[in-house]
Amino acid sequence: KYSFYENDLSGTIPSEIGMLSQLQMFWLSNNYVDGTIPSEVGMLSQLLALDLHNNGISGFIPSQVGRLSQLQQLKLTDNNIEGTI
């Protein structure tokens, strides 16, 4: 479990996040993160919760997110994400 809620963090989510194979919860909300959601998020097969709301994330939701069969919570509100789910 990684929680970086309200830490004034900036930058992008690195593609190396896909190497955290046992990650179950990732909270990065209320920061200044920008860029896109890396497709490597789809490699997090144990992920239960992904909370990226209230950042500056843009682009599309990677189709690989659909492979996260354990995912129970996905919060992406208050970003600049476009396209369809």
N, C-alpha and C positions, 0 to 999 in steps of 0.2 A: 504494500500500500504506500503510495506516495501522495502527499498532500502539500501543495504549494499555494493554497488559497490566500489571496490578498497579501502578496509579498512584493508588489511593485516590480515583478520580474518582466524583462523585455527580451526580445529576440524571437527566434523561431523554435519549433519543436524539431529536434534533430531526427534524421532517419534512423539513427541508432536505437531509437526507442523500441524498435522491433526486436532487439536483442534481449529485452527484459521479458523472457518467455514465461516467467511465473507471476508477472504483474497481474493483480486482480482489481485494483482500484487506482485511478489516476485522476487527481483533482488539481486543476491548474486555472481555476476560475478567478475572475476579478484581478487580472494582471494586465500587462501591456504586450502580450504575445501577439506576433503578427505572422505573416506568411500563410502557408497552406497546411492542412493536415496531411502528414506524410502517409503514403500508401502502406508503409511498413507497420502502421497501427494494426493492419489486418493480420499480422503475425502474432498478435497477443491473444492466443487462443484461450487463456484463462481469465481474460478481462471481464469483470462484472459491471464496472462503472467507469464511464469516461465523462468527465465534467470539464468542459473548456469554455463555459459561458462567460460573457462580459470581457472579451479580449478584442483584438483587431484581426482575427483570423479571417482569411478571404479564400476565394476559390470554391471548388466543389467538394462535396463529401466523397472521399475515395470509395469506389465500389467494393474494395477489400473490407470495408467496415461491415458489409453484409455477411462476411464469413465468421463474424464473432458470435458464435452460437450460444455462448454463455452470457453475453451482454444483456444486462437488465436495465441499465440506466444510461442514457445518452443525452447530455445537456450541451447544446451548442447555441443557445439563444444569445442575443446581443453581440453578434459578430457580423461579418460582411460576407457570409456564405451565400452562394447562389446555386441555382439549378434545382433539380427535383431529388426526392429521396427514392 
